Amino acid sequence: MSQEFYKGLGYYLMGNLFKPDCTVLSMIQPDPLPGSYRHRDQTIDQIVYNSLKETEMALENGFDGIIVQNMNDMPIKQESDPEAIAYMT
């Protein structure tokens, strides 16, 4: 088989068999929230602004939606301070 055959087959496979028919989500991870031991000098307004800018970037790049994960308040404790719960709601 010729190289052009395989090239054409590759285009066919990529164009017809591997069409993404799914939802693609972006993970937004806000900076550490007030009340967290990792929190540093950012106001809640700054944290929200940064998260919204990240969300805007994800949507501009074709993501279908977002998931917000409070990953930056690691390690995860079994108890949460009232401030952290209030900011996440």
Secondary structure, DSSP 8 states (H G I E B T S, - for coil): --HHHHHHHHHHIIIII----S--EEEE-----TTSTT--S--HHHHHHHHHHHHHHHHHTT--EEEE--GGG-S--SS--HHHHHHH-
